[in-house]
Amino acid sequence: MRLRIVVQLMLLCWAASASANGRQPPHQVPPQHRPPPQVSIGIAMPGVSIGINLPSYPRLVPLPGYPVYYDPDLDSNYFFYDGMYWVYMGDNWYASSWYNGPWGLVDPMAVPMYILRVPVRYYRRPPVYFQGWRPDAPPQWGQHWGRDWEQRRGGWDRGDDHGSAPAPAPLPDYQRQYGGDRYPRVDQQNMLHSQNYRYQPRDPVVREHYQQMGAKQPPMPAQRGAPGAPGEPSDRYPR
């Protein structure tokens, strides 16, 4: 009985001290009641140079069964998905709405599922740690990025089969006109993209990027005769 009274007095003193210091006693929340972890979209504002310097528009080929394109001629892990270009370089993913950047760094937690599912054989410059992985299967991202990533992105390599994959987004072919010295500045890129590319992305990562660059509104028709307007000859930079 005496021990019980002593323990109660100690708890009352501790609670009074915590209240005086502006602290609340700790409260354990059952795991089933804890909110899910918040994942940031993770695309930084464009501006990163990653060494990609294409003289002209790439030759993009669709991957069978995937809504993704790649360039088999480039010595780079270079893809196109849902209206954006994606590059895997130096253990990081980068994204851009223009084929030659500038590029935004993408958080591993926010890389789109269909980009993660691209089989190893389509990486033209695979990292050393890809060795031994099945060429017809996706990279083992859980092994590379760790248990926490695997738990939070669980199921990225499962789910709908290839037959139910969405159709690939149309390529922004208007960008063929802009190679070499004609490649536009960032402020020009946003305007040209809004004028000439009417596709609206499905993936939340891509939509977030479009919002950042101000391209989420339906594009306005380009003026006749303006640079990059639809209908202007675009065979200057053939595929």
Secondary structure, DSSP 4 states (H G I P E B T S, - for coil): -HHHHHHHHHHHHHHHHHHHTT-----PPPGGGSPPPP-----PPS-B--S---SS----EEPTTSSEEE-TTSSSEEEEETTEEEEEETTEEEEESSTT--BEEE-GGGS-HHHHTS-GGG-SS--GGGTTS-TTS---HHHHH-HHHHHHTTTTTSSS-GGGPPPPPPP-GGGGG--GGGPPPHHHHHHHHHHH------SHHHHHHHHHTT--SPPPPPPTTSTT-TTS--TTS--
